[in-house]
Amino acid sequence: MTHHRQKFRTLAAEAAMILGGFIFGTSEFAAMGLLPEIAKANGVAVDVAGASVTSYAWVWSSALP
């Protein structure tokens, strides 16, 4: 494989990982805006629904390399 082609593949893989991390990371912010509706739908308090978003963030950040 040529040097330029290998460099392009490396950059494409890095870009895909960055984009994937951005998409999964911003999903936490989308859930924060919907906390009252999530809490109401599940029959729990808003702070309990917020704890579920926090636990998701902790798992996500600890699973990153």
N, CA, C and O atoms as CSV, one atom per row, in Angstrom:
chain,resi,resn,atom,element,x,y,z
A,1,MET,N,N,0.845,-1.166,0.000
A,1,MET,CA,C,0.000,0.000,0.000
A,1,MET,C,C,0.901,1.244,0.000
A,1,MET,O,O,1.911,1.291,0.703
A,2,THR,N,N,0.532,2.215,-0.772
A,2,THR,CA,C,1.352,3.411,-0.841
A,2,THR,C,C,1.208,4.230,0.426
A,2,THR,O,O,0.249,4.070,1.182
A,3,HIS,N,N,2.159,5.094,0.644
A,3,HIS,CA,C,2.173,5.928,1.842
A,3,HIS,C,C,0.952,6.846,1.892
A,3,HIS,O,O,0.343,7.006,2.950
A,4,HIS,N,N,0.592,7.446,0.766
A,4,HIS,CA,C,-0.544,8.369,0.729
A,4,HIS,C,C,-1.860,7.655,1.000
A,4,HIS,O,O,-2.732,8.175,1.695
A,5,ARG,N,N,-1.988,6.475,0.451
A,5,ARG,CA,C,-3.229,5.716,0.660
A,5,ARG,C,C,-3.356,5.277,2.124
A,5,ARG,O,O,-4.445,5.326,2.695
A,6,GLN,N,N,-2.253,4.853,2.723
A,6,GLN,CA,C,-2.273,4.441,4.117
A,6,GLN,C,C,-2.580,5.637,5.020
A,6,GLN,O,O,-3.328,5.510,5.990
A,7,LYS,N,N,-2.010,6.782,4.705
A,7,LYS,CA,C,-2.266,7.990,5.491
A,7,LYS,C,C,-3.743,8.389,5.379
A,7,LYS,O,O,-4.350,8.777,6.378
A,8,PHE,N,N,-4.320,8.301,4.194
A,8,PHE,CA,C,-5.728,8.621,4.004
A,8,PHE,C,C,-6.617,7.681,4.809
A,8,PHE,O,O,-7.579,8.124,5.438
A,9,ARG,N,N,-6.306,6.397,4.795
A,9,ARG,CA,C,-7.109,5.428,5.545
A,9,ARG,C,C,-7.025,5.691,7.047
A,9,ARG,O,O,-8.013,5.552,7.767
A,10,THR,N,N,-5.841,6.070,7.507
A,10,THR,CA,C,-5.668,6.389,8.923
A,10,THR,C,C,-6.483,7.617,9.294
A,10,THR,O,O,-7.170,7.620,10.315
A,11,LEU,N,N,-6.413,8.645,8.485
A,11,LEU,CA,C,-7.183,9.859,8.751
A,11,LEU,C,C,-8.685,9.597,8.682
A,11,LEU,O,O,-9.444,10.144,9.482
A,12,ALA,N,N,-9.117,8.774,7.743
A,12,ALA,CA,C,-10.535,8.444,7.635
A,12,ALA,C,C,-11.013,7.675,8.860
A,12,ALA,O,O,-12.117,7.914,9.348
A,13,ALA,N,N,-10.195,6.755,9.359
A,13,ALA,CA,C,-10.559,6.003,10.559
A,13,ALA,C,C,-10.624,6.914,11.775
A,13,ALA,O,O,-11.529,6.781,12.599
A,14,GLU,N,N,-9.676,7.837,11.900
A,14,GLU,CA,C,-9.696,8.780,13.013
A,14,GLU,C,C,-10.913,9.688,12.940
A,14,GLU,O,O,-11.543,9.962,13.961
A,15,ALA,N,N,-11.250,10.158,11.746
A,15,ALA,CA,C,-12.415,11.015,11.578
A,15,ALA,C,C,-13.697,10.272,11.939
A,15,ALA,O,O,-14.595,10.851,12.550
A,16,ALA,N,N,-13.791,9.012,11.573
A,16,ALA,CA,C,-14.971,8.216,11.904
A,16,ALA,C,C,-15.098,8.026,13.415
A,16,ALA,O,O,-16.203,8.074,13.956
A,17,MET,N,N,-13.981,7.812,14.093
A,17,MET,CA,C,-14.021,7.646,15.543
A,17,MET,C,C,-14.399,8.946,16.238
A,17,MET,O,O,-15.156,8.931,17.209
A,18,ILE,N,N,-13.882,10.064,15.756
A,18,ILE,CA,C,-14.228,11.356,16.338
A,18,ILE,C,C,-15.701,11.656,16.121
A,18,ILE,O,O,-16.384,12.101,17.044
A,19,LEU,N,N,-16.195,11.423,14.927
A,19,LEU,CA,C,-17.609,11.670,14.637
A,19,LEU,C,C,-18.503,10.770,15.475
A,19,LEU,O,O,-19.519,11.228,15.997
A,20,GLY,N,N,-18.147,9.508,15.613
A,20,GLY,CA,C,-18.931,8.591,16.444
A,20,GLY,C,C,-18.944,9.017,17.897
A,20,GLY,O,O,-19.984,8.960,18.553
A,21,GLY,N,N,-17.796,9.446,18.408
A,21,GLY,CA,C,-17.737,9.928,19.785
A,21,GLY,C,C,-18.580,11.172,19.982
A,21,GLY,O,O,-19.238,11.327,21.012
A,22,PHE,N,N,-18.564,12.062,18.997
A,22,PHE,CA,C,-19.386,13.273,19.076
A,22,PHE,C,C,-20.868,12.930,19.086
A,22,PHE,O,O,-21.633,13.490,19.871
A,23,ILE,N,N,-21.269,12.023,18.226
A,23,ILE,CA,C,-22.688,11.655,18.143
A,23,ILE,C,C,-23.154,11.006,19.438
A,23,ILE,O,O,-24.204,11.371,19.965
A,24,PHE,N,N,-22.393,10.052,19.959
A,24,PHE,CA,C,-22.790,9.392,21.201
A,24,PHE,C,C,-22.704,10.333,22.394
A,24,PHE,O,O,-23.521,10.238,23.311
A,25,GLY,N,N,-21.736,11.233,22.401
A,25,GLY,CA,C,-21.589,12.180,23.499
A,25,GLY,C,C,-22.704,13.196,23.546
A,25,GLY,O,O,-23.160,13.565,24.628
A,26,THR,N,N,-23.154,13.656,22.390
A,26,THR,CA,C,-24.223,14.655,22.373
A,26,THR,C,C,-25.579,14.046,22.683
A,26,THR,O,O,-26.525,14.776,22.976
A,27,SER,N,N,-25.695,12.741,22.627
A,27,SER,CA,C,-26.974,12.128,22.974
A,27,SER,C,C,-27.323,12.361,24.435
A,27,SER,O,O,-28.501,12.358,24.791
A,28,GLU,N,N,-26.318,12.562,25.292
A,28,GLU,CA,C,-26.571,12.880,26.694
A,28,GLU,C,C,-27.235,14.241,26.814
A,28,GLU,O,O,-28.136,14.420,27.633
A,29,PHE,N,N,-26.804,15.197,26.011
A,29,PHE,CA,C,-27.386,16.533,26.082
A,29,PHE,C,C,-28.826,16.537,25.578
A,29,PHE,O,O,-29.658,17.289,26.086
A,30,ALA,N,N,-29.119,15.721,24.602
A,30,ALA,CA,C,-30.497,15.628,24.111
A,30,ALA,C,C,-31.410,15.059,25.185
A,30,ALA,O,O,-32.549,15.501,25.334
A,31,ALA,N,N,-30.919,14.090,25.926
A,31,ALA,CA,C,-31.725,13.491,26.995
A,31,ALA,C,C,-31.980,14.482,28.124
A,31,ALA,O,O,-33.032,14.430,28.761
A,32,MET,N,N,-31.037,15.383,28.383
A,32,MET,CA,C,-31.225,16.360,29.462
A,32,MET,C,C,-32.402,17.274,29.179
A,32,MET,O,O,-33.127,17.646,30.102
A,33,GLY,N,N,-32.606,17.636,27.944
A,33,GLY,CA,C,-33.736,18.489,27.591
A,33,GLY,C,C,-35.074,17.782,27.718
A,33,GLY,O,O,-36.118,18.425,27.830
A,34,LEU,N,N,-35.038,16.479,27.701
A,34,LEU,CA,C,-36.272,15.695,27.780
A,34,LEU,C,C,-36.497,15.069,29.154
A,34,LEU,O,O,-37.379,14.223,29.302
A,35,LEU,N,N,-35.725,15.464,30.155
A,35,LEU,CA,C,-35.821,14.827,31.468
A,35,LEU,C,C,-37.223,14.864,32.070
A,35,LEU,O,O,-37.672,13.840,32.585
A,36,PRO,N,N,-37.938,15.993,32.033
A,36,PRO,CA,C,-39.292,15.969,32.610
A,36,PRO,C,C,-40.219,14.957,31.927
A,36,PRO,O,O,-41.010,14.287,32.591
A,37,GLU,N,N,-40.117,14.853,30.616
A,37,GLU,CA,C,-40.961,13.897,29.891
A,37,GLU,C,C,-40.534,12.454,30.173
A,37,GLU,O,O,-41.377,11.568,30.314
A,38,ILE,N,N,-39.223,12.225,30.253
A,38,ILE,CA,C,-38.721,10.885,30.561
A,38,ILE,C,C,-39.167,10.470,31.958
A,38,ILE,O,O,-39.598,9.336,32.167
A,39,ALA,N,N,-39.062,11.393,32.917
A,39,ALA,CA,C,-39.473,11.099,34.291
A,39,ALA,C,C,-40.966,10.806,34.369
A,39,ALA,O,O,-41.386,9.868,35.046
A,40,LYS,N,N,-41.760,11.606,33.680
A,40,LYS,CA,C,-43.213,11.409,33.694
A,40,LYS,C,C,-43.591,10.078,33.054
A,40,LYS,O,O,-44.459,9.367,33.562
A,41,ALA,N,N,-42.943,9.738,31.942
A,41,ALA,CA,C,-43.267,8.488,31.242
A,41,ALA,C,C,-42.899,7.262,32.072
A,41,ALA,O,O,-43.554,6.225,31.971
A,42,ASN,N,N,-41.856,7.377,32.890
A,42,ASN,CA,C,-41.426,6.246,33.704
A,42,ASN,C,C,-41.959,6.285,35.124
A,42,ASN,O,O,-41.718,5.368,35.909
A,43,GLY,N,N,-42.682,7.343,35.452
A,43,GLY,CA,C,-43.275,7.440,36.783
A,43,GLY,C,C,-42.258,7.657,37.889
A,43,GLY,O,O,-42.445,7.170,39.004
A,44,VAL,N,N,-41.186,8.380,37.597
A,44,VAL,CA,C,-40.157,8.666,38.603
A,44,VAL,C,C,-39.958,10.181,38.680
A,44,VAL,O,O,-40.455,10.934,37.842
A,45,ALA,N,N,-39.215,10.609,39.709
A,45,ALA,CA,C,-38.900,12.027,39.851
A,45,ALA,C,C,-37.853,12.434,38.816
A,45,ALA,O,O,-37.126,11.597,38.279
A,46,VAL,N,N,-37.795,13.747,38.548
A,46,VAL,CA,C,-36.855,14.253,37.547
A,46,VAL,C,C,-35.412,13.976,37.968
A,46,VAL,O,O,-34.569,13.678,37.121
A,47,ASP,N,N,-35.118,14.071,39.272
A,47,ASP,CA,C,-33.741,13.807,39.702
A,47,ASP,C,C,-33.344,12.347,39.502
A,47,ASP,O,O,-32.175,12.057,39.250
A,48,VAL,N,N,-34.281,11.441,39.610
A,48,VAL,CA,C,-33.990,10.023,39.354
A,48,VAL,C,C,-33.726,9.815,37.863
A,48,VAL,O,O,-32.818,9.075,37.486
A,49,ALA,N,N,-34.517,10.467,37.025
A,49,ALA,CA,C,-34.271,10.384,35.581
A,49,ALA,C,C,-32.923,11.011,35.238
A,49,ALA,O,O,-32.227,10.531,34.343
A,50,GLY,N,N,-32.550,12.079,35.941
A,50,GLY,CA,C,-31.241,12.700,35.731
A,50,GLY,C,C,-30.113,11.775,36.132
A,50,GLY,O,O,-29.052,11.774,35.510
A,51,ALA,N,N,-30.338,10.992,37.167
A,51,ALA,CA,C,-29.309,10.033,37.592
A,51,ALA,C,C,-29.078,8.972,36.520
A,51,ALA,O,O,-27.965,8.466,36.379
A,52,SER,N,N,-30.116,8.634,35.769
A,52,SER,CA,C,-29.926,7.652,34.698
A,52,SER,C,C,-29.035,8.225,33.592
A,52,SER,O,O,-28.222,7.506,33.012
A,53,VAL,N,N,-29.190,9.517,33.304
A,53,VAL,CA,C,-28.323,10.151,32.308
A,53,VAL,C,C,-26.891,10.214,32.831
A,53,VAL,O,O,-25.941,9.992,32.080
A,54,THR,N,N,-26.739,10.517,34.122
A,54,THR,CA,C,-25.409,10.579,34.724
A,54,THR,C,C,-24.736,9.211,34.704
A,54,THR,O,O,-23.547,9.106,34.401
A,55,SER,N,N,-25.484,8.174,35.024
A,55,SER,CA,C,-24.891,6.830,35.009
A,55,SER,C,C,-24.489,6.431,33.593
A,55,SER,O,O,-23.456,5.791,33.397
A,56,TYR,N,N,-25.296,6.805,32.615
A,56,TYR,CA,C,-24.931,6.546,31.215
A,56,TYR,C,C,-23.622,7.255,30.874
A,56,TYR,O,O,-22.755,6.678,30.217
A,57,ALA,N,N,-23.476,8.508,31.320
A,57,ALA,CA,C,-22.257,9.265,31.035
A,57,ALA,C,C,-21.048,8.626,31.703
A,57,ALA,O,O,-19.971,8.577,31.107
A,58,TRP,N,N,-21.206,8.137,32.928
A,58,TRP,CA,C,-20.098,7.482,33.620
A,58,TRP,C,C,-19.673,6.204,32.896
A,58,TRP,O,O,-18.480,5.950,32.729
A,59,VAL,N,N,-20.632,5.418,32.475
A,59,VAL,CA,C,-20.307,4.175,31.756
A,59,VAL,C,C,-19.633,4.508,30.433
A,59,VAL,O,O,-18.642,3.879,30.061
A,60,TRP,N,N,-20.160,5.482,29.732
A,60,TRP,CA,C,-19.599,5.868,28.438
A,60,TRP,C,C,-18.160,6.356,28.592
A,60,TRP,O,O,-17.281,5.959,27.827
A,61,SER,N,N,-17.920,7.224,29.589
A,61,SER,CA,C,-16.566,7.762,29.749
A,61,SER,C,C,-15.581,6.708,30.243
A,61,SER,O,O,-14.400,6.762,29.902
A,62,SER,N,N,-16.045,5.764,31.032
A,62,SER,CA,C,-15.121,4.730,31.507
A,62,SER,C,C,-14.851,3.676,30.426
A,62,SER,O,O,-13.843,2.973,30.493
A,63,ALA,N,N,-15.728,3.562,29.446
A,63,ALA,CA,C,-15.533,2.575,28.377
A,63,ALA,C,C,-14.625,3.093,27.275
A,63,ALA,O,O,-14.165,2.315,26.439
A,64,LEU,N,N,-14.359,4.394,27.259
A,64,LEU,CA,C,-13.489,4.948,26.226
A,64,LEU,C,C,-12.059,4.482,26.436
A,64,LEU,O,O,-11.637,4.246,27.568
A,65,PRO,N,N,-11.328,4.352,25.367
A,65,PRO,CA,C,-9.926,3.898,25.520
A,65,PRO,C,C,-9.050,4.931,26.201
A,65,PRO,O,O,-7.858,4.696,26.399
